[in-house]
Amino acid sequence: MNPELSSRIRRQLQAAFRPLELDIRDDGALHAGHAHAGEGHYHVRIVSMAFATQPQLQRHRMVYAALADLLKTDVHALSIKALAPGESP
């Protein structure tokens, strides 16, 4: 687990989307035995007005763009649940 990296992810997503809800989970321990086990596996659940008019694929692209620098260096895998306010997961 890397609390500093989780904090960087949080800061970048907050700056990009001003989310109403933001949950970040480090899933590194779930990948024991796999390549890069424990390194940079994250799940993000984010609720933001920025996603209100966007299809799911565009929402994911937006999140990837906001985290582009970290995806090149520190984040190996990213699972995303991007929602507009009022949407169910």
Secondary structure, 3 states (H helix, E strand, C coil): CCHHHHHHHHHHHHHHHCCCEEEEEECHHHHCCCCCCCCCEEEEEEECHHHCCCCHHHHHHHHHHHCHHHHHHCCCEEEEEEECCCCCC
